[in-house]
Amino acid sequence: MIYNAQTKDISIAVGGDAMITRKMSPHNEKDFLKLIDILRQADCSVVNLEMLFHDYEHSWEYSGGTPTRSDPRNITELQWMGIDAVTTANNHAYDFSEGGFLTTLEHCREFDMPQAGGGKNLDAARSPAYVDSPRGRVAILSSSTTYSEQSRAGLGRPDFPGKPGINAIRHNTSHTVDRPIFDALSKANEQLGYSDMQERGQKFGFGGVSEKTDANVEISFMGGKFVLGEDFTRSTSVNKEDLEGAKKWINGAKQQADWVVYGTHCHESGNDGEIHGPSLTSPPQFLEELAHWVIDQGADVFAGHGPHFLRGIEIYKGKPIFYSLGNFIFQNETVPWAPDEGYRRFNLSHDDTPGDYLSKRSNFDQIGFPSDPVFWRSVVAVNNFTNGELSTISLYPIDMGYGLPIPQRGRPTLMEKTLSNEVLGWLQKLSEPYGTKIDIKDGIGTITI
C-alpha cells in the first residue's frame, strides 16, 4: 500500500493577519465563496490569529491600538473557511493580560483549532502544533519580533515554573554615527550620569553580565548601541540565544512531520520612511536573517506578517519566504467594547459608545488604516510541492473592502481582475530585489520554480 504522504505532493496555503470579530458563514458572494474553495482545497491552510477570544474576564492594557476581543465561537468560522491552524505569537497577545491570552489558547483547544506560538512557558510557546492533512503531517511553529515585555514567555526550571506568553524573538540594533555625534553622545552620557550608572551596573551585576566594550569606539546611550564610523547607518541582527532555543523545536518538528511551516509577526521595517517608500515596505535585516536561518533548519515555508501590508517574496534554497502577507481578515473596528482611556484620548465622554470611539479614532476614515488601500488589499499564497520540492506558488489577491462603511469592510473576497493586476504589480516590484519573478495572468500571480 502507498500512503498519500509518500508522494511528497502537498499544497499549503498561507495568509496574513486574521482580525476576525464577526461571522463569515452567512455570506455567499461569488468571489467570497471562490476564496473559501481555494482555502478548503489546499491540503493545509494557516493564518496568523491577531485576535483574542474571551469575554472580558481579565484586566486589560491599553496601548493605543485595538483592544482585541472576539466571540470564541468565531473560531468555528475560521474552520468553516478552511483554516486548519493558526499562529498566536503577535503584539496583541497581552491586550487583556496573561489571563486573556491563556483563555484564548484554551478556546483554541476547546474548538480543536491547532495553535502555535503561545503557551504556559517558553518551551510550550516554541513547540509546534500539528495538522494531519490528507497528504502528510504539517508542523506549524510561530514567533513574534514585535511584543510587549510582559507577553514574552519564560523558561521554567526544575524548581521554578516558567512564565506564560508568546515565543518572542529579540533582536539587536547597532547605530553607526560620525565623530561629532559620537563625541556628543559620549559627553551626554557623562554629563547626564549614564556612564556612572552603567559602571555601577557592571560592578554589581545589574541587568546581567555584559561584554566589555571599548568606549573609544562604542558606547551605550539610553538603551541604544552607538558605534563610531564615517557615516550614518543602522544594522540589526537576531538574538543568538533565542535562535538556539528555537532550534531544537524546529529540528524536532522536522522529525515528527512531513512538512514544517514557520510564521513570524514583525512590525519592524528596514528603515524609517513613508509607507509606500522603499524603506518601510522592506523587511529589517534581522527578519531576513531569521527567515534564512529558519529555512536552513529545515522549514519548508516561512510566512511573515505584522505590518498589515504586503512585503516582498524570496525563494531561498528552493523554499518560499513571504516577508509579509498583509491582512487576511481586518475587522478590528467592530470590537464590542473599548476602554475608558481610549475614549479620553479622543476627548469623548461616557455618553459615547464604541462606534463613536472607532469612528473618531480614524477621523471618520480620514487617517490611519481606513484612509489607505494598502491595508485592505493582500494575497493568499498557495504553495504547491511536487515530489518534495516547491514547484509553483499561486498568489490570489484579496480585497477587504477599502472605502466601504465599517459594518461592511474587513471580510476578504477574491479581487476583481483590474485591481488584482495592480496589487500583483506592486508585489512584483517588492520582490524584485530578491530575484523573484511573478507572472500575472487573469488576475492571479504565479511563481514557477
N, C-alpha and C positions, 0 to 999 in steps of 0.2 A: 504494500500500500504506500502511496505517496501523499504526504500531508501537503496542503496548500502552501504552508510556510516554507517548505523545502525549495520551492521555485524561486524564492527570494524576490518575488514581484509584489509590490505594495504601492498604494497611493496614500500619502499623508498630507492632509490639508491643515494649514496653519493660518490663523487670523490674529488681529491685534487685540486692543483692549475692549472687553465686554463690560460696559457700564449699564447693566440691564436693571430697570426698575418696573417694567410692565410686561404684560403677556405678549407673546409672539404668535401663539397658535390660532387666535381668531382671524388673522389676516390672510387674504387669499389673492393679492395682486399677482399677476402672471410673472413679473420679474422677481418678486419676492419668493414665490414658490420654486422658480428655477434655481435660485441661490440655495434654497433648502435642499433641493435634489442634489446639487453639487456637494454639499456638506455630508449628506447621508450616503452618497455613493462612494465617497472616499472611505478607505478601509479604516482610517483613524483621523479624527478632526480635533484640533486643540486650539484653544484661545486663552488669553490672559483674563482672569476674573478680577477686574478692578472695582469690585462692589462687595460690600459686606452684607451678610444675611443675618438679621437679628430683629428684635422687637424693642429696641431702645432699653434693654435691661441694664446697660453698662454706662459708665462715665464716658464722657467724650472729650476730645481735644480739638479745638478749632484752629485750623491752620490757614484760613482764608479761602480754601477751596470748598468743594462739595463735601459735606458730611455724609459719607456714603451709607446707604441703607436700602435694602430691597427685601420684599417678602420672600422668606425661604422657599416657598413653593415655586418661585421663578427659576429655581434650579431645574425643575422638570421642563420648563420652557426651553432652556438651553438644550436639554436632552432631546426634546421634540424637534429642535432644529437640526439635530445630528451631531451635536458636540459630545465627544466621548470622554474628554478630560480637560481640566483647567489648571493653569498655574496661578498661584496665590501670593507670590512674593512681589510686592509693589509698595509704593509710598502711601497708599491709603489703608494699609493693613491695620494700623492702630488708630484710625479715626475715632473708634469707640473703645480704646484701651485694649489691654490684653484680653479682657473678657469678651469684647465684641469680636475679636479675631478668632479666639478659640470656639466661640459659638458658631461662627461661620464655618469653621472646619468641621464641627460636629454636624451641622446641617448638611454639609457635603457628604459625610458618611451616612447620614440618615437617608438621603435621597440617592445614594450609590453613585456619586459623582467623584471619580478619582481626582485628587488634587496633589500638586507638588509645589514645594516652596515654603511651607509653613508647618510648624509642629510644636510639641511641648519642650523641645530642646533643639540645639543646633544640628545634631545628627539627624533628628527627625525631619527638620526643615531641609536638610541637604539630600535626604533619601528620595528615591524615585517612587512615583506612582506607576501602575501598570494597566495597560489596556490589552485585553486578549481579543485581537481582531481576527477576522476570517483568514487573513493572510500572514499572521505572525503576531508575536507579542511585542508591544511597543512600550518602552520605558520613557517616562516624562520626568524631567528634573527642571528646577527653576531657581532663579536668584534675582536679586534687585540691587542695582548700584545706587538707587535713589531711595532713601529711607530716613526715618527718624531714629535717633539712637535708642529710644525706648522700644522700637519694634525689632531691633536686631537680636536674634536668638543667641543663646549662650550654651557652651558645652557643660555637661554635667560631670561630676566626679563620683567615685565610689562612695564618698562620704558627704556629697552635697548635690542637690538636684540641679539640672540645667534650667536655663531661662527660656520660656516660650517666646516665639516670634518667628521672623522670616529669615531665610538664608540671604543675608546681606553680604555683598561683595564690596569691600573697601577699595579705594584707590588713592594713590599718592600724586600730588601735584607739585611741580617744581617750576618756579618763575626765574627766568634769566633776565637780568637788568644790567644797564651800563654802570660805569664807575660813579658818576654823580648821584644816581639814585641809590646805588648800593651804599655809598658813604652816608647819604641822608638817612636811610633806614637804620644803619648801624648807630648813627648819632641818636635817632629817635629811640632805639632800643635802650640805649644807655640813659638818656635823659628822662625817659618815662619809667625807668626802673625794671623794664622787662628782662634785661640781661642778668640783673641780680636775682630775679625770680627764677630764671632758668638755671642759674648756677646752684641755687638752693634746692631746686627740684632734683637736679642730678645728684647732689650731695646726699639728700635724704631719701631718694628713690621715689619721689612723687611722679606719677604718670608712667611708672615702669622704667626699665633700663633702656637708654637710648645710645646710639652710636655717637662717639665724639666726632666733631667736625672742625675744620679749620676756619676760624672766624674771619680770616682774611679773605676768604673766597665764598663762604656760605654762612648764612645766618637764618634764624627763625624769627619771624616778626608777626605778632598777632595770629599765630597758628599757621602761618604760611612759610614755605621754604623759598628762600631767595638766593640765587647763585650769581656770582659776578661773571659778566660776559661782555661782548662788544655790542650786542643789540638786545631787543626785547622779544622773548619767546616764552611759550608755555608748553610744558610737556607733562604727560600723565602716564601712570603705569599701574597695573593691578597689584593689589596687596598679595605678596607671595604666600603668606600664612593662610589666607583664605583659599588660594588655589590648591595648596597642599591638602587642606581639609576637605575640599570638594573632590579631589582626585580619586580617592578610594571609592566614592559613591558612584561616580561615572563609570569607573572600571568594573565595579560590581554589577551595575546595571547592564553593562555590555555582556556580562556572562549570563545574566538571567533573562535577557530579552533578545529578540532578533533585531530590533531597531531601537535607537535612542534619539529622543528629541529633547533639546535643551532650550528653555526660554529665559530671557533676561529682560528686566524692566529697567530702562535707562533714560532719564530726562536730560542728562548732561549732554553737551554738544562739543564739537571740535573747538570752536571759538565763539565769543560773543558776537552778535550781529543781528541783522534783520531776519525775520522768519523765512523769507523767500531767498535770502542770500546764500552764498556757497558755504558759509560757516555753520549756521545753526542747523542746516539740513545735513551737515557732515557729522558722522559719529566721532566721539572723542577717541584719542589714541588708545586709552585703556580698554575701551569696548572692542576695538579691532583686535587688540592683544588677547582679550578674554575669548572672543569668538574663535580665533585661530587655535588657541590653547584647547578649547573645548572639542573642536574637531580633531585635534591631534590626539586627544584622549580616547577617541573612538565614537563620538557622537555623529549621527547621520544628518541632523538638521539643527541649525541654530536659528531660533525665532526671537527676534528682538522687538520691543515695543516700548512705549513710555512717553515720547514727546507729543503723541496724538496726531502726528503727521508722518508721511512716508519718508524713508531714507533708502539709500541705495542697496543693491543686491550684489553679493560677491559669490563666485564659485571658487571655493578653496579646497584643493586636493579632491576635486570631484564632488564636494558636498556644498549644499546651499547655506549661505549666511544672509539672513534678512536683518538689516541693521535697525529697521523699524517698519512694522506693518500697519502703523497708524491705528485708527479706531476700527472696531468691529460693530459694536453697539454703543451709541452715545446718548443715553437717556439720563444724564446727570442733572437735568433740570426738572425732573419730576419726582424728586425725593419728597416724602410726605411731611417732614419736619426739618426745621433749621434752628440752630442755637441762637440765643439772645445776642451774643457777640456779633454774629453775622448781621443781624438787623441793625444794631447800633453803628456798625461800620458804615452803613449807608443812610444813617440818620432816620431810620424807620422806628416806629413805636410798637407797643403791644397791640395796637389796633390793626397792624399789618399782618399778613399771612405769608406762608412760603411762596405763593405766587407773586406777591409784591416783592419779596426779597430777591427771588431768582430773576425777575424782570429788571429790577433796579440794578442788580449786580452787573448785567451786561448793558446797562443804559438802554434798555429796550432794543437789544440786538445791534447796538452801535459799536460796542467794544468787546474784547475778549473772544472766546470761542465762537459765539454766534455770528460774529462780524466777518469771518474769514472762511471761504470754502475749503481751504486746505485741511481743516479739521474734520470735514464731513465727507471726504472722498478718499477712498483707500482701495486695497485689494485683498482678496483671499487667494492664497497661493496653494496650489495642489502639486505636491512633489511626487513624481512618478518614478519609481525604481524598477529596473528590469534586470534579472539575474544578479541582484545585489548591488547594481550600480545605478546612480542617478541618470535617467535618460532624458526626461523633459520636465519643465516646470510650467504649469498653466497659471496665468495671472488673470483673475476675474475681478475687474473694477467694481466697487460697490459704492452706492450713493446713500447717505444717511439723511437726506432731506434738507440740505443747506437752503436757508431762506424761508422755510416753512414755519408755521407757528409752533410753539413749544409742544402742544399735545400731539402734533403730527411727526415732528422730526426725531431723529435718533435711531430709527429702525433701519437696518440695511436692506437694500434691494440691489439686484444687478443694474448696472448703469446703462443708459442708452448709448448707442454706438458713438455718436459725435463726441460726447463728453468723455467716454471711455478712452478714445484715441488721445484726447488732451491729457488725461491723467497718466496714461501709459507713456506718452511722450515725455512727460515730466520725469517719470520713473526711469526712462531711458537715460536722460541726462544725469540723474543722480547715480546711476550705475556705471556710467562710462569710465570714471576713474578706476574702477575695478576690472575693466576689460570685459564687462558682461554685455552681451548683445541680446536685446529683446526685440523679437519680431512681433509686429502688430497686424492682426487680420480679423476683421469682423468684430472689433471691439474687445478682443482677447489677446493678451500678451503671451508669448511663448519663448522660453529659453531652452535651446536644444544643446545637449552636452555631446 
